Amino acid sequence: MPVTFPRQAITSLFGFGRRIHRHVQRCPRAASWSHVKYISSMAHGRFATAAPGPTTVPENVLNAMHADTTNYVSVLQSGKKMCDGLRKLARTKHHVKVAAGNGHVGWQMALANVFEAGDVVVVLDSQGFAYLWGLVAESMGIVVKTLRPRSLHERIDPAALEQCLKDDKEGEIKAVLALHTDSDFTVHNDICLLRAAIDAAHHPALFLVDCVATFGCVQFEMDLWGVDVLVAACQKGLMLPPGLAILCISEKALEARRRKKLVPMVSDWLCGMTSVPQLIGYNMPSPDEEVPWIAIGTPPTQLLLGLMAALDTILNHNGLEETWKRHEIFAQAVWAAIDTWGRDAPIRCFVPDVVHRSPVVTLVKAEGIDALELRRWCQQEANLLLPGAGLGFLMPPGAPSFQPNFKGNDAFRIAHMGYQNPPMLLGTLATIDCAFKALRIPHGNGAVCAASQVLAASWAELNHERV
């Protein structure tokens, strides 16, 4: 039965509005803001972030997580559907493992299942997050050999990797560890070429790749490129709050796990829960040595519901290849804006070679400016989180810097990943441009226009039949 309101109530409600209007008309000073001498901040409206994770969570994902999951078994029974979606993102037919945790947990799970203390691995270290992965390995007794690029703004040279493996005459090296994108210095490695280098050296090393920054954003071909373990997380391209570590595991890597006698139970690929109601959970390694899709313990049900919604958005609503293309276009738009800022000032992309740049996040170097002041203005005055660069803050006081050749006081990053559209991207660029002007930082004008032109031209090219 429809709800009705008394006529006098509606009349009173509208009358209240009119009375306010009449009152304002009688009091011109109350309706004028000319007496306001300053405003404390323009940081109203929704918070925005330019950080490469956690990224903005879509409304449909938030709504999916807003559910009662007391009966978590029903969530677990959706495991096959989730794993099929994750396989599509990784372009693999192999095993999937999901665990409560973040990328660091994923790193440790990958290492714990295939290596013993004393084993040797090569870390392709651009002095960013790969260095931290190497620290995790060393904490487990694994011996780390480091291979670095010639400079911080270059990616790993495949020829150097090939030679490193050829020099391993005794076959000591058990694996190569690489990042797809280092989201700190924003260098993007060519995984296909690195795989070719391993093959050219005729070396049996496993190939482990961190895709935390690119998973769900950028093309990745796990099977085609011969990747043995893919490590990802959910707070970037998958558009979720942090809390899920995701691994894809090849048969070769699984054979290495089966040869191990001891693996910590929580990290063990062979321990966990299944989607089969009769075998909904077990803590010991599975009798058929298959990979249960989720790790042991009470599952992070809300995140799993969000994951299902995020996968549906990427694969069914947006389309995977369309998602890859959108990230490519948005990266080009950001680079066009930075190039325009740099016409009249020393502002530039930290990675000069476009081929080496990450398609999901860009480090901006602006010599002579106080990046901390710029970032503070964006957050306090405009409600935009503009991240800095450099990972020294992760080290304990007094520890030597692992980034001695980088000073981040004049650098900031712009992420262009995940749940983002032109208003969000252009709004971010316009806010940074506004900060330059408000703080009287020299810069070239027309950056937002340059980014808009890239977006418009790309749209016209891809939709020429509709134009």
Solvent accessible surface area in square Angstrom, and as a share of the most:
residue,aa,sasa,rsa
1,M,227,1.01
2,P,112,0.70
3,V,123,0.71
4,T,114,0.66
5,F,141,0.59
6,P,74,0.47
7,R,201,0.73
8,Q,131,0.58
9,A,45,0.35
10,I,77,0.39
11,T,76,0.44
12,S,62,0.40
13,L,120,0.60
14,F,124,0.52
15,G,10,0.09
16,F,114,0.48
17,G,40,0.38
18,R,128,0.47
19,R,120,0.44
20,I,86,0.44
21,H,110,0.49
22,R,112,0.41
23,H,93,0.41
24,V,49,0.28
25,Q,120,0.53
26,R,167,0.61
27,C,46,0.27
28,P,97,0.61
29,R,177,0.65
30,A,73,0.57
31,A,60,0.46
32,S,45,0.29
33,W,204,0.72
34,S,87,0.56
35,H,91,0.41
36,V,71,0.41
37,K,176,0.75
38,Y,173,0.66
39,I,113,0.57
40,S,97,0.63
41,S,28,0.18
42,M,107,0.48
43,A,30,0.23
44,H,150,0.67
45,G,68,0.65
46,R,205,0.75
47,F,111,0.46
48,A,44,0.34
49,T,27,0.15
50,A,1,0.01
51,A,12,0.09
52,P,7,0.05
53,G,21,0.20
54,P,73,0.46
55,T,11,0.07
56,T,51,0.30
57,V,30,0.17
58,P,1,0.01
59,E,78,0.35
60,N,70,0.36
61,V,0,0.00
62,L,87,0.43
63,N,106,0.54
64,A,34,0.26
65,M,25,0.11
66,H,166,0.74
67,A,52,0.40
68,D,124,0.64
69,T,22,0.13
70,T,119,0.69
71,N,99,0.51
72,Y,76,0.29
73,V,52,0.30
74,S,59,0.38
75,V,6,0.04
76,L,0,0.00
77,Q,86,0.38
78,S,28,0.18
79,G,0,0.00
80,K,142,0.60
81,K,145,0.62
82,M,1,0.00
83,C,5,0.03
84,D,51,0.26
85,G,6,0.06
86,L,0,0.00
87,R,63,0.23
88,K,118,0.50
89,L,3,0.02
90,A,0,0.00
91,R,88,0.32
92,T,11,0.06
93,K,183,0.78
94,H,52,0.23
95,H,27,0.12
96,V,4,0.02
97,K,0,0.00
98,V,0,0.00
99,A,4,0.03
100,A,65,0.50
101,G,17,0.17
102,N,62,0.32
103,G,7,0.07
104,H,79,0.35
105,V,57,0.32
106,G,0,0.00
107,W,5,0.02
108,Q,86,0.38
109,M,4,0.02
110,A,0,0.00
111,L,0,0.00
112,A,4,0.03
113,N,0,0.00
114,V,14,0.08
115,F,7,0.03
116,E,89,0.40
117,A,79,0.62
118,G,49,0.47
119,D,27,0.14
120,V,15,0.09
121,V,0,0.00
122,V,1,0.00
123,V,1,0.01
124,L,2,0.01
125,D,2,0.01
126,S,6,0.04
127,Q,20,0.09
128,G,0,0.00
129,F,48,0.20
130,A,1,0.01
131,Y,55,0.21
132,L,13,0.06
133,W,0,0.00
134,G,5,0.05
135,L,59,0.30
136,V,24,0.14
137,A,0,0.00
138,E,92,0.41
139,S,93,0.60
140,M,53,0.23
141,G,36,0.35
142,I,6,0.03
143,V,74,0.43
144,V,31,0.18
145,K,91,0.38
146,T,71,0.41
147,L,32,0.16
148,R,108,0.40
149,P,18,0.11
150,R,188,0.68
151,S,34,0.22
152,L,16,0.08
153,H,62,0.28
154,E,37,0.17
155,R,42,0.15
156,I,4,0.02
157,D,47,0.24
158,P,36,0.23
159,A,63,0.49
160,A,38,0.30
161,L,0,0.00
162,E,41,0.18
163,Q,98,0.43
164,C,31,0.19
165,L,3,0.02
166,K,87,0.37
167,D,87,0.45
168,D,19,0.10
169,K,166,0.70
170,E,146,0.65
171,G,36,0.34
172,E,88,0.39
173,I,4,0.02
174,K,91,0.39
175,A,0,0.00
176,V,0,0.00
177,L,1,0.00
178,A,0,0.00
179,L,4,0.02
180,H,5,0.02
181,T,4,0.02
182,D,1,0.01
183,S,8,0.05
184,D,0,0.00
185,F,0,0.00
186,T,3,0.02
187,V,1,0.01
188,H,25,0.11
189,N,5,0.03
190,D,44,0.23
191,I,2,0.01
192,C,59,0.35
193,L,83,0.41
194,L,1,0.01
195,R,36,0.13
196,A,52,0.41
197,A,4,0.03
198,I,0,0.00
199,D,77,0.40
200,A,44,0.34
201,A,13,0.10
202,H,167,0.74
203,H,19,0.09
204,P,100,0.63
205,A,1,0.01
206,L,14,0.07
207,F,0,0.00
208,L,0,0.00
209,V,0,0.00
210,D,6,0.03
211,C,1,0.01
212,V,17,0.10
213,A,5,0.04
214,T,2,0.01
215,F,4,0.02
216,G,4,0.04
217,C,0,0.00
218,V,23,0.13
219,Q,79,0.35
220,F,4,0.02
221,E,16,0.07
222,M,0,0.00
223,D,57,0.30
224,L,140,0.70
225,W,38,0.13
226,G,27,0.26
227,V,4,0.03
228,D,8,0.04
229,V,0,0.00
230,L,0,0.00
231,V,0,0.00
232,A,0,0.00
233,A,2,0.01
234,C,0,0.00
235,Q,23,0.10
236,K,20,0.09
237,G,3,0.03
238,L,0,0.00
239,M,7,0.03
240,L,0,0.00
241,P,43,0.27
242,P,69,0.43
243,G,20,0.19
244,L,0,0.00
245,A,0,0.00
246,I,0,0.00
247,L,0,0.00
248,C,0,0.00
249,I,0,0.00
250,S,9,0.06
251,E,79,0.36
252,K,91,0.38
253,A,0,0.00
254,L,0,0.00
255,E,78,0.35
256,A,7,0.05
257,R,16,0.06
258,R,67,0.24
259,R,176,0.64
260,K,24,0.10
261,K,187,0.79
262,L,152,0.75
263,V,22,0.13
264,P,85,0.54
265,M,83,0.37
266,V,105,0.60
267,S,16,0.10
268,D,5,0.02
269,W,0,0.00
270,L,4,0.02
271,C,2,0.01
272,G,0,0.00
273,M,24,0.11
274,T,20,0.12
275,S,28,0.18
276,V,72,0.42
277,P,80,0.50
278,Q,150,0.67
279,L,102,0.51
280,I,46,0.23
281,G,37,0.36
282,Y,55,0.21
283,N,84,0.43
284,M,126,0.56
285,P,58,0.36
286,S,4,0.02
287,P,132,0.83
288,D,94,0.49
289,E,74,0.33
290,E,82,0.37
291,V,18,0.10
292,P,6,0.03
293,W,17,0.06
294,I,2,0.01
295,A,9,0.07
296,I,32,0.16
297,G,38,0.37
298,T,116,0.67
299,P,7,0.05
300,P,30,0.19
301,T,15,0.09
302,Q,68,0.30
303,L,26,0.13
304,L,0,0.00
305,L,32,0.16
306,G,0,0.00
307,L,0,0.00
308,M,41,0.18
309,A,18,0.14
310,A,0,0.00
311,L,8,0.04
312,D,52,0.27
313,T,16,0.09
314,I,3,0.02
315,L,37,0.19
316,N,110,0.57
317,H,135,0.60
318,N,65,0.33
319,G,15,0.15
320,L,20,0.10
321,E,107,0.48
322,E,110,0.49
323,T,3,0.02
324,W,32,0.11
325,K,76,0.32
326,R,58,0.21
327,H,3,0.01
328,E,74,0.33
329,I,19,0.10
330,F,11,0.04
331,A,1,0.01
332,Q,73,0.32
333,A,0,0.00
334,V,0,0.00
335,W,26,0.09
336,A,22,0.17
337,A,0,0.00
338,I,0,0.00
339,D,82,0.42
340,T,3,0.01
341,W,0,0.00
342,G,23,0.22
343,R,183,0.67
344,D,107,0.55
345,A,15,0.12
346,P,79,0.49
347,I,7,0.04
348,R,103,0.38
349,C,5,0.03
350,F,14,0.06
351,V,2,0.01
352,P,82,0.51
353,D,64,0.33
354,V,84,0.48
355,V,95,0.55
356,H,35,0.16
357,R,29,0.11
358,S,1,0.00
359,P,23,0.14
360,V,0,0.00
361,V,0,0.00
362,T,5,0.03
363,L,1,0.00
364,V,0,0.00
365,K,22,0.09
366,A,0,0.00
367,E,63,0.28
368,G,82,0.79
369,I,24,0.12
370,D,76,0.39
371,A,1,0.01
372,L,98,0.49
373,E,76,0.34
374,L,0,0.00
375,R,73,0.27
376,R,110,0.40
377,W,37,0.13
378,C,0,0.00
379,Q,80,0.36
380,Q,107,0.48
381,E,49,0.22
382,A,31,0.24
383,N,31,0.16
384,L,5,0.03
385,L,58,0.29
386,L,1,0.01
387,P,12,0.08
388,G,12,0.12
389,A,19,0.15
390,G,17,0.16
391,L,6,0.03
392,G,42,0.41
393,F,156,0.65
394,L,82,0.41
395,M,44,0.20
396,P,86,0.54
397,P,141,0.89
398,G,86,0.83
399,A,35,0.27
400,P,116,0.73
401,S,72,0.47
402,F,11,0.05
403,Q,10,0.04
404,P,80,0.50
405,N,117,0.60
406,F,17,0.07
407,K,140,0.59
408,G,29,0.27
409,N,107,0.55
410,D,18,0.09
411,A,0,0.00
412,F,0,0.00
413,R,32,0.12
414,I,0,0.00
415,A,5,0.04
416,H,1,0.00
417,M,7,0.03
418,G,2,0.02
419,Y,77,0.29
420,Q,23,0.10
421,N,65,0.33
422,P,58,0.36
423,P,97,0.61
424,M,65,0.29
425,L,0,0.00
426,L,38,0.19
427,G,34,0.33
428,T,8,0.05
429,L,0,0.00
430,A,42,0.33
431,T,29,0.17
432,I,0,0.00
433,D,17,0.09
434,C,55,0.33
435,A,0,0.00
436,F,0,0.00
437,K,102,0.43
438,A,47,0.37
439,L,45,0.23
440,R,211,0.77
441,I,19,0.09
442,P,96,0.60
443,H,27,0.12
444,G,1,0.01
445,N,103,0.53
446,G,40,0.38
447,A,1,0.01
448,V,43,0.25
449,C,75,0.45
450,A,17,0.13
451,A,0,0.00
452,S,39,0.25
453,Q,114,0.51
454,V,35,0.20
455,L,20,0.10
456,A,61,0.47
457,A,63,0.49
458,S,16,0.10
459,W,126,0.44
460,A,42,0.33
461,E,131,0.59
462,L,95,0.47
463,N,27,0.14
464,H,123,0.55
465,E,152,0.68
466,R,181,0.66
467,V,122,0.70
